[in-house]
Amino acid sequence: MDDEFAKDLGDYSSLGELKAKLKGEIEKEKELALDRQLKDHVVDQLLEANPFEVPESLVVEQAKALVSDTEV
């Protein structure tokens, strides 16, 4: 891999610039993944501490949405 390779991939003037861009994107994805993980953990803790019954109509609607999403 060299500067020509980087230029072929897009508007990059050098391999270093491409690497920097990729590093930034990877770091951003890791940060987003950690944020999602934290939010999921908070929701799990809230649900564990505050259990409640889910209305049957909500379950039915969610099932319909899942089926609809899997249809081709």
PyMOL Python script that loads the backbone (N, CA, C, O; Angstrom):
from pymol import cmd

cmd.read_pdbstr("""\
ATOM      1  N   MET A   1       0.846  -1.171   0.000  1.00  0.00           N
ATOM      2  CA  MET A   1       0.000   0.000   0.000  1.00  0.00           C
ATOM      3  C   MET A   1       0.894   1.238   0.000  1.00  0.00           C
ATOM      4  O   MET A   1       1.899   1.321   0.705  1.00  0.00           O
ATOM      5  N   ASP A   2       0.477   2.183  -0.821  1.00  0.00           N
ATOM      6  CA  ASP A   2       1.234   3.422  -0.911  1.00  0.00           C
ATOM      7  C   ASP A   2       0.272   4.579  -1.165  1.00  0.00           C
ATOM      8  O   ASP A   2      -0.946   4.408  -1.114  1.00  0.00           O
ATOM      9  N   ASP A   3       0.831   5.757  -1.439  1.00  0.00           N
ATOM     10  CA  ASP A   3       0.007   6.942  -1.665  1.00  0.00           C
ATOM     11  C   ASP A   3      -0.914   6.768  -2.867  1.00  0.00           C
ATOM     12  O   ASP A   3      -2.040   7.265  -2.855  1.00  0.00           O
ATOM     13  N   GLU A   4      -0.459   6.077  -3.890  1.00  0.00           N
ATOM     14  CA  GLU A   4      -1.295   5.852  -5.073  1.00  0.00           C
ATOM     15  C   GLU A   4      -2.523   5.006  -4.713  1.00  0.00           C
ATOM     16  O   GLU A   4      -3.624   5.253  -5.205  1.00  0.00           O
ATOM     17  N   PHE A   5      -2.321   4.034  -3.869  1.00  0.00           N
ATOM     18  CA  PHE A   5      -3.427   3.201  -3.398  1.00  0.00           C
ATOM     19  C   PHE A   5      -4.464   4.076  -2.699  1.00  0.00           C
ATOM     20  O   PHE A   5      -5.661   3.948  -2.954  1.00  0.00           O
ATOM     21  N   ALA A   6      -4.005   4.967  -1.817  1.00  0.00           N
ATOM     22  CA  ALA A   6      -4.898   5.860  -1.086  1.00  0.00           C
ATOM     23  C   ALA A   6      -5.653   6.770  -2.042  1.00  0.00           C
ATOM     24  O   ALA A   6      -6.849   7.004  -1.866  1.00  0.00           O
ATOM     25  N   LYS A   7      -4.961   7.286  -3.052  1.00  0.00           N
ATOM     26  CA  LYS A   7      -5.602   8.173  -4.028  1.00  0.00           C
ATOM     27  C   LYS A   7      -6.668   7.435  -4.824  1.00  0.00           C
ATOM     28  O   LYS A   7      -7.686   8.021  -5.192  1.00  0.00           O
ATOM     29  N   ASP A   8      -6.441   6.150  -5.094  1.00  0.00           N
ATOM     30  CA  ASP A   8      -7.413   5.348  -5.833  1.00  0.00           C
ATOM     31  C   ASP A   8      -8.695   5.117  -5.028  1.00  0.00           C
ATOM     32  O   ASP A   8      -9.753   4.877  -5.609  1.00  0.00           O
ATOM     33  N   LEU A   9      -8.607   5.186  -3.717  1.00  0.00           N
ATOM     34  CA  LEU A   9      -9.763   4.933  -2.855  1.00  0.00           C
ATOM     35  C   LEU A   9     -10.640   6.156  -2.647  1.00  0.00           C
ATOM     36  O   LEU A   9     -11.765   6.025  -2.166  1.00  0.00           O
ATOM     37  N   GLY A  10     -10.163   7.319  -2.989  1.00  0.00           N
ATOM     38  CA  GLY A  10     -10.966   8.524  -2.806  1.00  0.00           C
ATOM     39  C   GLY A  10     -10.123   9.768  -2.796  1.00  0.00           C
ATOM     40  O   GLY A  10      -9.043   9.816  -3.385  1.00  0.00           O
ATOM     41  N   ASP A  11     -10.623  10.766  -2.126  1.00  0.00           N
ATOM     42  CA  ASP A  11      -9.960  12.068  -2.075  1.00  0.00           C
ATOM     43  C   ASP A  11      -8.903  12.109  -0.967  1.00  0.00           C
ATOM     44  O   ASP A  11      -8.972  12.939  -0.060  1.00  0.00           O
ATOM     45  N   TYR A  12      -7.954  11.226  -1.054  1.00  0.00           N
ATOM     46  CA  TYR A  12      -6.860  11.173  -0.083  1.00  0.00           C
ATOM     47  C   TYR A  12      -5.563  11.505  -0.811  1.00  0.00           C
ATOM     48  O   TYR A  12      -5.289  10.977  -1.889  1.00  0.00           O
ATOM     49  N   SER A  13      -4.772  12.385  -0.208  1.00  0.00           N
ATOM     50  CA  SER A  13      -3.524  12.772  -0.860  1.00  0.00           C
ATOM     51  C   SER A  13      -2.376  11.834  -0.516  1.00  0.00           C
ATOM     52  O   SER A  13      -1.352  11.811  -1.199  1.00  0.00           O
ATOM     53  N   SER A  14      -2.561  11.049   0.568  1.00  0.00           N
ATOM     54  CA  SER A  14      -1.482  10.147   0.967  1.00  0.00           C
ATOM     55  C   SER A  14      -2.055   8.968   1.755  1.00  0.00           C
ATOM     56  O   SER A  14      -3.205   8.979   2.193  1.00  0.00           O
ATOM     57  N   LEU A  15      -1.225   7.976   1.911  1.00  0.00           N
ATOM     58  CA  LEU A  15      -1.599   6.805   2.699  1.00  0.00           C
ATOM     59  C   LEU A  15      -1.801   7.208   4.165  1.00  0.00           C
ATOM     60  O   LEU A  15      -2.685   6.680   4.840  1.00  0.00           O
ATOM     61  N   GLY A  16      -0.993   8.129   4.645  1.00  0.00           N
ATOM     62  CA  GLY A  16      -1.138   8.612   6.018  1.00  0.00           C
ATOM     63  C   GLY A  16      -2.491   9.263   6.257  1.00  0.00           C
ATOM     64  O   GLY A  16      -3.105   9.072   7.307  1.00  0.00           O
ATOM     65  N   GLU A  17      -2.951  10.030   5.283  1.00  0.00           N
ATOM     66  CA  GLU A  17      -4.256  10.682   5.394  1.00  0.00           C
ATOM     67  C   GLU A  17      -5.371   9.627   5.428  1.00  0.00           C
ATOM     68  O   GLU A  17      -6.314   9.748   6.210  1.00  0.00           O
ATOM     69  N   LEU A  18      -5.264   8.610   4.592  1.00  0.00           N
ATOM     70  CA  LEU A  18      -6.249   7.517   4.580  1.00  0.00           C
ATOM     71  C   LEU A  18      -6.255   6.800   5.928  1.00  0.00           C
ATOM     72  O   LEU A  18      -7.315   6.525   6.489  1.00  0.00           O
ATOM     73  N   LYS A  19      -5.064   6.502   6.439  1.00  0.00           N
ATOM     74  CA  LYS A  19      -4.970   5.817   7.738  1.00  0.00           C
ATOM     75  C   LYS A  19      -5.587   6.666   8.846  1.00  0.00           C
ATOM     76  O   LYS A  19      -6.288   6.143   9.712  1.00  0.00           O
ATOM     77  N   ALA A  20      -5.331   7.957   8.823  1.00  0.00           N
ATOM     78  CA  ALA A  20      -5.884   8.850   9.840  1.00  0.00           C
ATOM     79  C   ALA A  20      -7.410   8.874   9.771  1.00  0.00           C
ATOM     80  O   ALA A  20      -8.089   8.849  10.797  1.00  0.00           O
ATOM     81  N   LYS A  21      -7.933   8.922   8.558  1.00  0.00           N
ATOM     82  CA  LYS A  21      -9.392   8.924   8.374  1.00  0.00           C
ATOM     83  C   LYS A  21      -9.986   7.615   8.900  1.00  0.00           C
ATOM     84  O   LYS A  21     -10.988   7.632   9.616  1.00  0.00           O
ATOM     85  N   LEU A  22      -9.379   6.491   8.550  1.00  0.00           N
ATOM     86  CA  LEU A  22      -9.877   5.195   9.008  1.00  0.00           C
ATOM     87  C   LEU A  22      -9.786   5.077  10.528  1.00  0.00           C
ATOM     88  O   LEU A  22     -10.701   4.557  11.167  1.00  0.00           O
ATOM     89  N   LYS A  23      -8.700   5.552  11.098  1.00  0.00           N
ATOM     90  CA  LYS A  23      -8.533   5.508  12.554  1.00  0.00           C
ATOM     91  C   LYS A  23      -9.630   6.322  13.235  1.00  0.00           C
ATOM     92  O   LYS A  23     -10.202   5.888  14.235  1.00  0.00           O
ATOM     93  N   GLY A  24      -9.917   7.489  12.698  1.00  0.00           N
ATOM     94  CA  GLY A  24     -10.977   8.332  13.253  1.00  0.00           C
ATOM     95  C   GLY A  24     -12.335   7.663  13.184  1.00  0.00           C
ATOM     96  O   GLY A  24     -13.117   7.733  14.132  1.00  0.00           O
ATOM     97  N   GLU A  25     -12.616   7.016  12.063  1.00  0.00           N
ATOM     98  CA  GLU A  25     -13.902   6.329  11.909  1.00  0.00           C
ATOM     99  C   GLU A  25     -14.017   5.139  12.860  1.00  0.00           C
ATOM    100  O   GLU A  25     -15.083   4.894  13.424  1.00  0.00           O
ATOM    101  N   ILE A  26     -12.930   4.409  13.038  1.00  0.00           N
ATOM    102  CA  ILE A  26     -12.933   3.265  13.962  1.00  0.00           C
ATOM    103  C   ILE A  26     -13.154   3.749  15.387  1.00  0.00           C
ATOM    104  O   ILE A  26     -13.928   3.148  16.131  1.00  0.00           O
ATOM    105  N   GLU A  27     -12.485   4.827  15.773  1.00  0.00           N
ATOM    106  CA  GLU A  27     -12.652   5.369  17.115  1.00  0.00           C
ATOM    107  C   GLU A  27     -14.083   5.837  17.347  1.00  0.00           C
ATOM    108  O   GLU A  27     -14.644   5.638  18.424  1.00  0.00           O
ATOM    109  N   LYS A  28     -14.671   6.464  16.322  1.00  0.00           N
ATOM    110  CA  LYS A  28     -16.051   6.928  16.441  1.00  0.00           C
ATOM    111  C   LYS A  28     -17.008   5.747  16.593  1.00  0.00           C
ATOM    112  O   LYS A  28     -17.936   5.808  17.399  1.00  0.00           O
ATOM    113  N   GLU A  29     -16.799   4.688  15.840  1.00  0.00           N
ATOM    114  CA  GLU A  29     -17.635   3.489  15.941  1.00  0.00           C
ATOM    115  C   GLU A  29     -17.506   2.840  17.312  1.00  0.00           C
ATOM    116  O   GLU A  29     -18.498   2.385  17.882  1.00  0.00           O
ATOM    117  N   LYS A  30     -16.289   2.795  17.839  1.00  0.00           N
ATOM    118  CA  LYS A  30     -16.086   2.229  19.177  1.00  0.00           C
ATOM    119  C   LYS A  30     -16.828   3.061  20.219  1.00  0.00           C
ATOM    120  O   LYS A  30     -17.449   2.511  21.128  1.00  0.00           O
ATOM    121  N   GLU A  31     -16.764   4.381  20.089  1.00  0.00           N
ATOM    122  CA  GLU A  31     -17.455   5.264  21.024  1.00  0.00           C
ATOM    123  C   GLU A  31     -18.965   5.057  20.945  1.00  0.00           C
ATOM    124  O   GLU A  31     -19.639   5.002  21.973  1.00  0.00           O
ATOM    125  N   LEU A  32     -19.494   4.942  19.737  1.00  0.00           N
ATOM    126  CA  LEU A  32     -20.925   4.704  19.575  1.00  0.00           C
ATOM    127  C   LEU A  32     -21.324   3.347  20.161  1.00  0.00           C
ATOM    128  O   LEU A  32     -22.379   3.231  20.784  1.00  0.00           O
ATOM    129  N   ALA A  33     -20.499   2.333  19.969  1.00  0.00           N
ATOM    130  CA  ALA A  33     -20.784   1.004  20.513  1.00  0.00           C
ATOM    131  C   ALA A  33     -20.799   1.043  22.038  1.00  0.00           C
ATOM    132  O   ALA A  33     -21.667   0.437  22.667  1.00  0.00           O
ATOM    133  N   LEU A  34     -19.845   1.752  22.633  1.00  0.00           N
ATOM    134  CA  LEU A  34     -19.818   1.882  24.092  1.00  0.00           C
ATOM    135  C   LEU A  34     -21.041   2.635  24.597  1.00  0.00           C
ATOM    136  O   LEU A  34     -21.604   2.284  25.634  1.00  0.00           O
ATOM    137  N   ASP A  35     -21.452   3.661  23.876  1.00  0.00           N
ATOM    138  CA  ASP A  35     -22.635   4.432  24.247  1.00  0.00           C
ATOM    139  C   ASP A  35     -23.881   3.544  24.192  1.00  0.00           C
ATOM    140  O   ASP A  35     -24.708   3.578  25.102  1.00  0.00           O
ATOM    141  N   ARG A  36     -24.014   2.751  23.128  1.00  0.00           N
ATOM    142  CA  ARG A  36     -25.160   1.834  23.014  1.00  0.00           C
ATOM    143  C   ARG A  36     -25.135   0.810  24.136  1.00  0.00           C
ATOM    144  O   ARG A  36     -26.175   0.487  24.710  1.00  0.00           O
ATOM    145  N   GLN A  37     -23.949   0.297  24.450  1.00  0.00           N
ATOM    146  CA  GLN A  37     -23.813  -0.693  25.512  1.00  0.00           C
ATOM    147  C   GLN A  37     -24.226  -0.087  26.860  1.00  0.00           C
ATOM    148  O   GLN A  37     -24.917  -0.736  27.645  1.00  0.00           O
ATOM    149  N   LEU A  38     -23.813   1.134  27.125  1.00  0.00           N
ATOM    150  CA  LEU A  38     -24.180   1.806  28.365  1.00  0.00           C
ATOM    151  C   LEU A  38     -25.693   2.010  28.440  1.00  0.00           C
ATOM    152  O   LEU A  38     -26.307   1.742  29.472  1.00  0.00           O
ATOM    153  N   LYS A  39     -26.285   2.479  27.360  1.00  0.00           N
ATOM    154  CA  LYS A  39     -27.738   2.695  27.338  1.00  0.00           C
ATOM    155  C   LYS A  39     -28.479   1.377  27.546  1.00  0.00           C
ATOM    156  O   LYS A  39     -29.457   1.330  28.293  1.00  0.00           O
ATOM    157  N   ASP A  40     -28.026   0.316  26.898  1.00  0.00           N
ATOM    158  CA  ASP A  40     -28.653  -0.992  27.083  1.00  0.00           C
ATOM    159  C   ASP A  40     -28.550  -1.446  28.532  1.00  0.00           C
ATOM    160  O   ASP A  40     -29.501  -1.997  29.086  1.00  0.00           O
ATOM    161  N   HIS A  41     -27.394  -1.214  29.142  1.00  0.00           N
ATOM    162  CA  HIS A  41     -27.198  -1.606  30.538  1.00  0.00           C
ATOM    163  C   HIS A  41     -28.145  -0.824  31.452  1.00  0.00           C
ATOM    164  O   HIS A  41     -28.743  -1.395  32.363  1.00  0.00           O
ATOM    165  N   VAL A  42     -28.278   0.470  31.209  1.00  0.00           N
ATOM    166  CA  VAL A  42     -29.181   1.299  32.017  1.00  0.00           C
ATOM    167  C   VAL A  42     -30.615   0.809  31.867  1.00  0.00           C
ATOM    168  O   VAL A  42     -31.329   0.675  32.861  1.00  0.00           O
ATOM    169  N   VAL A  43     -31.042   0.542  30.645  1.00  0.00           N
ATOM    170  CA  VAL A  43     -32.403   0.045  30.417  1.00  0.00           C
ATOM    171  C   VAL A  43     -32.605  -1.295  31.118  1.00  0.00           C
ATOM    172  O   VAL A  43     -33.638  -1.514  31.750  1.00  0.00           O
ATOM    173  N   ASP A  44     -31.632  -2.186  31.010  1.00  0.00           N
ATOM    174  CA  ASP A  44     -31.733  -3.483  31.689  1.00  0.00           C
ATOM    175  C   ASP A  44     -31.884  -3.310  33.197  1.00  0.00           C
ATOM    176  O   ASP A  44     -32.703  -3.981  33.825  1.00  0.00           O
ATOM    177  N   GLN A  45     -31.095  -2.411  33.773  1.00  0.00           N
ATOM    178  CA  GLN A  45     -31.171  -2.170  35.211  1.00  0.00           C
ATOM    179  C   GLN A  45     -32.529  -1.584  35.605  1.00  0.00           C
ATOM    180  O   GLN A  45     -33.108  -1.967  36.621  1.00  0.00           O
ATOM    181  N   LEU A  46     -33.030  -0.651  34.789  1.00  0.00           N
ATOM    182  CA  LEU A  46     -34.343  -0.064  35.072  1.00  0.00           C
ATOM    183  C   LEU A  46     -35.451  -1.110  34.996  1.00  0.00           C
ATOM    184  O   LEU A  46     -36.347  -1.138  35.840  1.00  0.00           O
ATOM    185  N   LEU A  47     -35.385  -1.963  33.987  1.00  0.00           N
ATOM    186  CA  LEU A  47     -36.399  -3.003  33.849  1.00  0.00           C
ATOM    187  C   LEU A  47     -36.329  -4.013  34.987  1.00  0.00           C
ATOM    188  O   LEU A  47     -37.357  -4.497  35.458  1.00  0.00           O
ATOM    189  N   GLU A  48     -35.123  -4.326  35.422  1.00  0.00           N
ATOM    190  CA  GLU A  48     -34.963  -5.272  36.522  1.00  0.00           C
ATOM    191  C   GLU A  48     -35.527  -4.684  37.821  1.00  0.00           C
ATOM    192  O   GLU A  48     -36.137  -5.397  38.618  1.00  0.00           O
ATOM    193  N   ALA A  49     -35.322  -3.400  38.021  1.00  0.00           N
ATOM    194  CA  ALA A  49     -35.777  -2.758  39.246  1.00  0.00           C
ATOM    195  C   ALA A  49     -37.258  -2.393  39.207  1.00  0.00           C
ATOM    196  O   ALA A  49     -37.886  -2.210  40.250  1.00  0.00           O
ATOM    197  N   ASN A  50     -37.816  -2.288  37.994  1.00  0.00           N
ATOM    198  CA  ASN A  50     -39.202  -1.852  37.834  1.00  0.00           C
ATOM    199  C   ASN A  50     -39.936  -2.739  36.838  1.00  0.00           C
ATOM    200  O   ASN A  50     -40.270  -2.290  35.742  1.00  0.00           O
ATOM    201  N   PRO A  51     -40.192  -3.993  37.203  1.00  0.00           N
ATOM    202  CA  PRO A  51     -40.882  -4.877  36.261  1.00  0.00           C
ATOM    203  C   PRO A  51     -42.318  -4.405  36.009  1.00  0.00           C
ATOM    204  O   PRO A  51     -42.963  -3.820  36.879  1.00  0.00           O
ATOM    205  N   PHE A  52     -42.790  -4.675  34.805  1.00  0.00           N
ATOM    206  CA  PHE A  52     -44.174  -4.321  34.463  1.00  0.00           C
ATOM    207  C   PHE A  52     -44.666  -5.257  33.377  1.00  0.00           C
ATOM    208  O   PHE A  52     -43.883  -5.858  32.641  1.00  0.00           O
ATOM    209  N   GLU A  53     -45.970  -5.364  33.296  1.00  0.00           N
ATOM    210  CA  GLU A  53     -46.599  -6.200  32.279  1.00  0.00           C
ATOM    211  C   GLU A  53     -46.671  -5.428  30.967  1.00  0.00           C
ATOM    212  O   GLU A  53     -47.014  -4.246  30.945  1.00  0.00           O
ATOM    213  N   VAL A  54     -46.349  -6.102  29.893  1.00  0.00           N
ATOM    214  CA  VAL A  54     -46.434  -5.493  28.572  1.00  0.00           C
ATOM    215  C   VAL A  54     -47.830  -5.783  28.021  1.00  0.00           C
ATOM    216  O   VAL A  54     -48.270  -6.932  28.023  1.00  0.00           O
ATOM    217  N   PRO A  55     -48.530  -4.744  27.549  1.00  0.00           N
ATOM    218  CA  PRO A  55     -49.869  -4.972  27.000  1.00  0.00           C
ATOM    219  C   PRO A  55     -49.810  -5.934  25.807  1.00  0.00           C
ATOM    220  O   PRO A  55     -48.897  -5.870  24.984  1.00  0.00           O
ATOM    221  N   GLU A  56     -50.797  -6.820  25.735  1.00  0.00           N
ATOM    222  CA  GLU A  56     -50.824  -7.809  24.662  1.00  0.00           C
ATOM    223  C   GLU A  56     -50.852  -7.145  23.291  1.00  0.00           C
ATOM    224  O   GLU A  56     -50.247  -7.648  22.345  1.00  0.00           O
ATOM    225  N   SER A  57     -51.552  -6.017  23.180  1.00  0.00           N
ATOM    226  CA  SER A  57     -51.630  -5.320  21.892  1.00  0.00           C
ATOM    227  C   SER A  57     -50.246  -4.876  21.424  1.00  0.00           C
ATOM    228  O   SER A  57     -49.966  -4.883  20.226  1.00  0.00           O
ATOM    229  N   LEU A  58     -49.389  -4.493  22.353  1.00  0.00           N
ATOM    230  CA  LEU A  58     -48.028  -4.093  21.994  1.00  0.00           C
ATOM    231  C   LEU A  58     -47.228  -5.295  21.500  1.00  0.00           C
ATOM    232  O   LEU A  58     -46.456  -5.182  20.548  1.00  0.00           O
ATOM    233  N   VAL A  59     -47.412  -6.435  22.144  1.00  0.00           N
ATOM    234  CA  VAL A  59     -46.732  -7.654  21.726  1.00  0.00           C
ATOM    235  C   VAL A  59     -47.171  -8.047  20.319  1.00  0.00           C
ATOM    236  O   VAL A  59     -46.341  -8.422  19.491  1.00  0.00           O
ATOM    237  N   VAL A  60     -48.457  -7.964  20.050  1.00  0.00           N
ATOM    238  CA  VAL A  60     -48.992  -8.312  18.733  1.00  0.00           C
ATOM    239  C   VAL A  60     -48.431  -7.376  17.668  1.00  0.00           C
ATOM    240  O   VAL A  60     -48.019  -7.829  16.600  1.00  0.00           O
ATOM    241  N   GLU A  61     -48.413  -6.092  17.945  1.00  0.00           N
ATOM    242  CA  GLU A  61     -47.896  -5.116  16.978  1.00  0.00           C
ATOM    243  C   GLU A  61     -46.413  -5.335  16.718  1.00  0.00           C
ATOM    244  O   GLU A  61     -45.962  -5.215  15.579  1.00  0.00           O
ATOM    245  N   GLN A  62     -45.652  -5.654  17.753  1.00  0.00           N
ATOM    246  CA  GLN A  62     -44.221  -5.914  17.581  1.00  0.00           C
ATOM    247  C   GLN A  62     -44.007  -7.164  16.743  1.00  0.00           C
ATOM    248  O   GLN A  62     -43.121  -7.196  15.888  1.00  0.00           O
ATOM    249  N   ALA A  63     -44.811  -8.192  16.982  1.00  0.00           N
ATOM    250  CA  ALA A  63     -44.711  -9.425  16.200  1.00  0.00           C
ATOM    251  C   ALA A  63     -45.006  -9.147  14.731  1.00  0.00           C
ATOM    252  O   ALA A  63     -44.318  -9.662  13.850  1.00  0.00           O
ATOM    253  N   LYS A  64     -46.023  -8.338  14.466  1.00  0.00           N
ATOM    254  CA  LYS A  64     -46.352  -7.973  13.084  1.00  0.00           C
ATOM    255  C   LYS A  64     -45.186  -7.223  12.433  1.00  0.00           C
ATOM    256  O   LYS A  64     -44.847  -7.467  11.275  1.00  0.00           O
ATOM    257  N   ALA A  65     -44.590  -6.324  13.181  1.00  0.00           N
ATOM    258  CA  ALA A  65     -43.466  -5.547  12.640  1.00  0.00           C
ATOM    259  C   ALA A  65     -42.285  -6.459  12.327  1.00  0.00           C
ATOM    260  O   ALA A  65     -41.624  -6.279  11.305  1.00  0.00           O
ATOM    261  N   LEU A  66     -42.009  -7.436  13.193  1.00  0.00           N
ATOM    262  CA  LEU A  66     -40.906  -8.360  12.946  1.00  0.00           C
ATOM    263  C   LEU A  66     -41.161  -9.219  11.709  1.00  0.00           C
ATOM    264  O   LEU A  66     -40.251  -9.456  10.914  1.00  0.00           O
ATOM    265  N   VAL A  67     -42.386  -9.680  11.552  1.00  0.00           N
ATOM    266  CA  VAL A  67     -42.732 -10.470  10.378  1.00  0.00           C
ATOM    267  C   VAL A  67     -42.608  -9.624   9.118  1.00  0.00           C
ATOM    268  O   VAL A  67     -42.077 -10.071   8.101  1.00  0.00           O
ATOM    269  N   SER A  68     -43.106  -8.395   9.203  1.00  0.00           N
ATOM    270  CA  SER A  68     -43.039  -7.483   8.061  1.00  0.00           C
ATOM    271  C   SER A  68     -41.585  -7.202   7.666  1.00  0.00           C
ATOM    272  O   SER A  68     -41.269  -7.119   6.479  1.00  0.00           O
ATOM    273  N   ASP A  69     -40.713  -7.057   8.646  1.00  0.00           N
ATOM    274  CA  ASP A  69     -39.301  -6.776   8.374  1.00  0.00           C
ATOM    275  C   ASP A  69     -38.603  -7.966   7.689  1.00  0.00           C
ATOM    276  O   ASP A  69     -37.643  -7.774   6.944  1.00  0.00           O
ATOM    277  N   THR A  70     -39.079  -9.171   7.938  1.00  0.00           N
ATOM    278  CA  THR A  70     -38.417 -10.358   7.369  1.00  0.00           C
ATOM    279  C   THR A  70     -38.976 -10.743   6.008  1.00  0.00           C
ATOM    280  O   THR A  70     -38.374 -11.550   5.300  1.00  0.00           O
ATOM    281  N   GLU A  71     -40.121 -10.176   5.632  1.00  0.00           N
ATOM    282  CA  GLU A  71     -40.695 -10.494   4.324  1.00  0.00           C
ATOM    283  C   GLU A  71     -39.860  -9.859   3.225  1.00  0.00           C
ATOM    284  O   GLU A  71     -39.333  -8.757   3.379  1.00  0.00           O
ATOM    285  N   VAL A  72     -39.752 -10.570   2.124  1.00  0.00           N
ATOM    286  CA  VAL A  72     -38.963 -10.077   0.990  1.00  0.00           C
ATOM    287  C   VAL A  72     -39.812  -9.315   0.027  1.00  0.00           C
ATOM    288  O   VAL A  72     -39.311  -8.828  -0.987  1.00  0.00           O
TER     289      VAL A  72
END
""", "prot")
cmd.dss("prot")
cmd.show_as("cartoon", "prot")
cmd.util.cbc("prot")
cmd.orient("prot")
